[in-house]
Amino acid sequence: MNTASDAGFWDRSAHKYAATPVADQPAYARTLERTRALLGRQHRVLELGCGTGSTALTLAASVEAYLATDISGEMIAIARDRHAAAEVPGLDFRVATAEQLSREALLVDVVLGFNYLHLVRDLPGTLRRTRAMLAEEGLFITKTPCLGDMNPLLRWALLPAMRAIGKAPFVKVFRASELCDGLVAAGFEILTIESHSGDGKDNRPFIVARRT
């Protein structure tokens, strides 16, 4: 399994993904609200793992420029179709990875990564590359499942079985504390950690970190 196979999985899943409603809509709305409050009209924003573009289409009007990227060409095709219908200015969709973008000396004020970090194969490298793309004191805003804090049955039995039959993508298992340690090691200062779940049991912490 490699990055190409990861892209293939998401290409095959793209239309089903696009048709699936958000599981916890109030939590998603809270995440959008908190993120928008951290964005300024002058900001250049990069979103990693944008999927079919729902978050980008909602937030892009709040900033100067917004580049939304994903590993899956099918996901980006759907996002571009949605963009054409919505006509949001300053927004661009592109098939790309953090590794590819970092080689282009891209510089932005804010990087977003929602439901993303647990899907990357090289988490420490991705965090370092994210930092490198941020302007001085730029923000990295992320919200991702920390499977190490979830039911052990899920991570040790169900996920491996689903991956074996092609029903699940590559997934990295880590705890929220390990993710925070990784952010600090990559050169970030963590500003806030929040739970946006209505029942307070969400293992997808909303983290705002600043480049140091």
Long-range contacts (C-beta under 8 A, 24 or more apart in sequence): 1-170, 2-121, 3-71, 3-97, 3-121, 5-170, 6-71, 6-119, 6-121, 6-169, 6-170, 7-71, 7-72, 7-73, 9-166, 9-169, 9-170, 10-70, 10-71, 10-72, 10-74, 10-75, 10-169, 11-72, 11-73, 11-74, 11-75, 12-74, 13-169, 14-52, 14-72, 14-74, 14-75, 14-77, 14-78, 15-74, 15-78, 17-51, 17-52, 17-75, 18-52, 18-78, 24-197, 24-198, 24-202, 26-198, 27-196, 27-197, 27-198, 27-202, 27-204, 28-196, 30-196, 31-114, 31-143, 31-196, 31-206, 32-58, 32-59, 34-194, 34-196, 34-206, 35-59, 35-112, 35-141, 36-62, 38-110, 38-139, 38-141, 38-208, 39-63, 39-110, 40-109, 42-109, 43-108, 43-109, 43-110, 44-107, 44-108, 44-109, 44-110, 45-108, 45-109, 45-110, 45-111, 45-112, 46-101, 46-106, 46-108, 46-110, 46-111, 46-112, 46-133, 47-111, 47-112, 47-113, 47-114, 48-98, 48-111, 48-112, 48-113, 48-116, 48-130, 49-113, 49-114, 49-115, 49-116, 49-119, 50-75, 50-76, 50-79, 50-93, 51-75, 51-79, 51-115, 52-78, 52-79, 52-82, 53-78, 53-79, 53-80, 53-82, 53-83, 53-93, 54-82, 55-112, 55-114, 56-91, 56-93, 57-82, 57-83, 57-86, 57-88, 57-91, 59-112, 60-88, 60-89, 60-90, 60-91, 61-88, 61-89, 61-90, 63-90, 63-110, 64-90, 65-90, 65-92, 66-90, 66-91, 66-92, 67-92, 67-94, 67-106, 67-108, 68-92, 68-93, 68-94, 69-93, 69-94, 69-95, 69-96, 69-97, 69-101, 70-95, 70-96, 71-95, 71-96, 71-97, 98-126, 98-129, 98-130, 98-133, 99-125, 99-126, 99-129, 101-129, 101-133, 102-129, 102-132, 102-133, 106-133, 107-133, 107-134, 107-135, 108-133, 108-134, 108-135, 108-138, 109-134, 109-135, 109-138, 109-139, 110-134, 110-138, 110-139, 110-140, 110-141, 111-138, 111-139, 111-140, 111-141, 112-141, 112-142, 113-140, 113-141, 113-142, 113-143, 113-144, 114-142, 114-143, 114-144, 115-143, 115-144, 115-145, 115-204, 116-142, 116-144, 117-142, 117-144, 117-172, 117-179, 118-144, 118-145, 118-146, 118-147, 118-171, 118-172, 118-173, 118-174, 119-169, 119-170, 119-171, 119-172, 120-172, 121-170, 121-172, 123-172, 123-174, 123-182, 124-182, 124-185, 124-186, 127-182, 127-183, 127-185, 127-186, 127-188, 128-186, 128-187, 130-186, 131-186, 131-187, 131-188, 131-211, 134-211, 135-211, 136-211, 137-210, 137-211, 138-210, 138-211, 139-191, 139-208, 139-209, 139-210, 139-211, 140-183, 140-188, 140-208, 140-209, 140-210, 140-211, 141-206, 141-207, 141-208, 141-209, 142-206, 142-207, 142-209, 143-196, 143-204, 143-205, 143-206, 143-207, 144-179, 144-204, 145-203, 145-204, 146-174, 146-175, 146-176, 146-178, 146-179, 146-203, 146-204, 146-205, 147-171, 147-172, 147-173, 147-174, 147-203, 148-173, 148-174, 148-175, 148-176, 148-178, 149-175, 149-176, 149-203, 150-203, 176-203, 176-205, 179-205, 179-207, 180-207, 183-207, 183-209, 187-211, 187-212, 188-212
